[in-house]
Amino acid sequence: MQRRYRNISDLKTNESARAIAFDDSELACKLTSMGLLPGTRIEMIRKSPFGNAYYVKADGVRLALRQEEAASIFLEM
């Protein structure tokens, strides 16, 4: 079965996509308080060397996200 969504780990450097939903309700509260809302354009700035964190730009605001936080954000295809 093929996924019908992407998440931040699927983005390449300088690639962007729009957030459409969150998987985890607890992390959703944290992410929305950081300004990451459904509809927000997220751009990959860079990945950490070991791939367990991501540095992204969300509507002009730069954020560092842990792997579990990034995996809970569904992006448009």
Beta strands, then each sheet from edge to edge (+ up, - down):
strand 1: 16-22
strand 2: 41-47
strand 3: 53-58
strand 4: 61-66
strand 5: 73-75
sheet 1: 4+ 3- 2+ 1- 5+
end
